[in-house]
Amino acid sequence: MKKNLIFLISLFLMVSVYPEITPDSIWGVWDIDHDEYTYESLQMVNADGIEYLRMTWELLIFEKNSDGKSVIWEQGGGCDLLDYYQKDSKTIILCIRTISDNMLYGEVAMHFIDENHVWFEVLKPTKNNTNLPLITDFKDSKKILTRMPTIASLNIPVITLNEGDLMYCSDNLRLRTEHSIHDLDSKVIVCMKKGTKVKVVQKYNWPGYIDGIVADWVEVEVIEDSFDKDGKPLPKGTRGWCFGAYLTLLDEDSK
């Protein structure tokens, strides 16, 4: 009796720790080299109307369009997911076609290491599509993809800004040429002094994630003469991009 009880408890724990893999396990956002990154200075990506964190440009997005078609998006392109089915308890077979030239790519195996880690293997490539970016053999541990978490599941602050908002810097804040801190083209124009008043000109489509906060990247314009962090004059009309988590809405009386 005792042995049977132990067996049942062990079985229950195994099912709890290792959820069953089904064809629906493919949906969501998968990013590469997850374990080599922290969640600092990440960006977000949308799949099926749900927002996920992402870490690099080397990611796959499995989603269903509004017309019911299934697609795999990646940096620079995507594929129609023509069919998919479960081969065994850990493997989903995908039949895909490139969207750009409408050519059949072939069959790809999506091997689940566990619920949140996979690698891909090309099974039946066509002669014309043997080097589709990212859909390759991921047996190398450095090429394992990790399922990215949804923003909702992380229970973290989300700050949304709007075009036309009048704000002030709640801390010294870098003004950049681009909406990123990792883009090589993103240069620091100036570091605005705490209290600088700005107007939101536009916001980037993808919010960022820095210091445990999700917020919009926004292009702002200094709305009155102010100073940089070193006390040098910052002319009215100075423009650039900044992370919205460090902007606070001005009170109506102070506009």
N, C-alpha and C positions, 0 to 999 in steps of 0.2 A: 504493500500500500504506500509506504513512504517513498519507495523508488519511483512508483508511478506518479506520485505527487511532484517529486523533484523533476521528473521528465516533462510533465505538463507545464510546470513553471518555466523551465528552460525553453520549451517550445514557444511559450507566450512571449518571453523576453526576446527570442530570436525574431519573431514576427514583428515585435514592436521596434526593434533596432534596425531591422532590414526590411523596409516596406516592399511590397510586391511591385515588381516592374511590369508595367502594362504599356500598350501603344501610346496611351495618353501621357506617359512619363516624358515624352520628347518635348512637350510644349514649354516655352519659356526662353530664357536667355542663357547662353553658355559662353563663358569667356576662358581664355587660355592663361596658363601660368598663375592661377589664382593664389596659390600658396606663397608666391614670391612677392605679393603685394599686401599692403595694409589698405584699410578703407579711406586713408587720407587722400584728399584731392582727386576723388573719382568723379565721373560724370554719370548720367543716367540715360536709359534707353527705354522706349515704350514697345510693348508687345501685347496685342489684343486689348489695348486700352489700359494695361497695367504697367506701372513704372518699376523698373528694375535698376539696380546699380550695375555699372560696367566698369572694367578696369583698363582695358586696352582697346585697340581697334581690331584686334584679332578675336572676333566674337561671332557666334552664330545666333540668329534669332528665329525660333520656330513659332509661327503664328498662323492663324486662319484669317483671311481677309473678310471684309464685309459681305463679299459675294460667295463666301463659303469655301473658296480655294485655299489650299494650304501652301505656305511658302517657307523657304529657308533664306534669310537675308544674311549677308556678310558685307564686310568693307568693300565697297566698289561694285557690288552686284548682288545677284540672288538667283534662286532656283525655284521652279515649281515643284512642289512635292506631289508627284502624280499618284503615288500609292505608298503605303507603309503597313507592315504587319510584323507580328512578333514571331521570331524564329524559335527562341527558347526563353527561359526565365530571365536571362540577362542580355538578350540581343534583339534589337529592332532592325528590320531590313527596310531601307528607304529606296524608292525608285524616283529619280529626280531628272529634271530637264532644265537646262540653262535658259533663263528668261531673255537674255540679250539676243541670242541667235535662234531661240526656240528649237534647240537640238537636244535630243535625248542624251543624257550623260551616262546613265546606267544604274547599277545597284550599289548601294553603300551600306555597310553594317555599322550600326551604332551600338558599341559594346559598353554596357553599364558595369563599371567597377563597383559602384554602389549607387544609391539613389541620386547622388549629386556629382558624380564623376564619371566621365565617359571618354572613350577614344574611338576613332573612326577607321574603317578599313574599306578600301575600294574592292568590290567583289567582281563586278562585271562592267568595266569602263568601255565606252565606245571608242573607236579608233580616233575620232576627232576631238575627244574630250578626255585626255588622260592626265591633265595637270590642273584641274580646277582648284583655285586657291583654297587652302584650309581643309578641304575634304580630302584628307590624306591619311596615311597610316600613323596613328598616334600611340604606338606601343611605347615609344620613348616617353619616359615619365615626365619630361619637360613639356610634352605636347598634350598632356591630359587636359580636357576641358572641365570646368567646374560650373555647376548651376549657380547662377547669381541670385541673391535674395531680392524679394520685392521690398520696396520702400516701406510699405505698410507693415511687413513682418518685422522690421527693425525697430519700429516704435521710436523714431527719431524726429526732431523738429523739422518742419517744412515751412520755409518762408517764401511767399509769392509776392512779387512786385508787379506794378502796372505801369505802362507807358504814361507819362505825364505826371507821375507821382513826384512830389517835392520832398526831398529827404535830407538828412544830415548824417555825416560820418560819425558813428558811435565809437570809433577808434581810428588811429592812423591807418589809412587805407591806400594800397597801391592802385594807381590808375594805369591800365595796360593797353597795348595796341590791339590785343586779341582777347577773346573770351576763354582763356585757359591759362594755367600756370606751367603746363608742360610743353605746349606748342613752342617749337624753336623760334617761330615768328612772333611770339608773344613777348614784347619788350615792355619794360616798366617806363612809363612816361614821366611819372612823378608820384611821390607818396603824399597824399592829401593829409593835412593835419586834422586831428579829431575836431569835430564841430563844423567842418566845411559843408556848406549847403549846395546841393546838386539837384538837377532835374533828370528823371529817367527819360531818355530819348527812345530807346528800344531795348527789348530783351531777347536773349538767345533762346532758341527752341528747346535746348536741353539744359535743365538745371544742373548745378554742380553739387558736390558733396565734400565739404572741407570742415575740419574741426568738429565732426559729429553733427553737422547741420546741413540740410538740403536747402538750397536757395537758388534763385535765378542769377545767372550772369547778365548784367545790364550795362548798356552804354549810357553814360551820364554826361551831363554838361554842368560845369560850375556856374551857378546862377548869380553869384556876386563875388567881388574880389575877396580872396582868402589867402591862406598861406600853406606852404608845404610843411612837412614835419620838422624842417630845419629853420622855419620862420621866414623863408623867402616868399615874396609875393606870388600868388597863383592867380593869373588873370581870369576875369569873367569870360565864359565861353570856352574854357579849356575842356576838351572832350577825351573820353577813353572808356575802356571797359573795366568793371570791378565786380567783385563777388558780393551779392546783395545781402548776405548775412550780417554785414557790418554797416548797413544803412538802416536808419530809423526814420519813420514817417514824421514829418514836421507837424506840430499842432496847428490847427486852423488859425489860431491867433498869431502864430509866428510866421505865416506865409506872407 
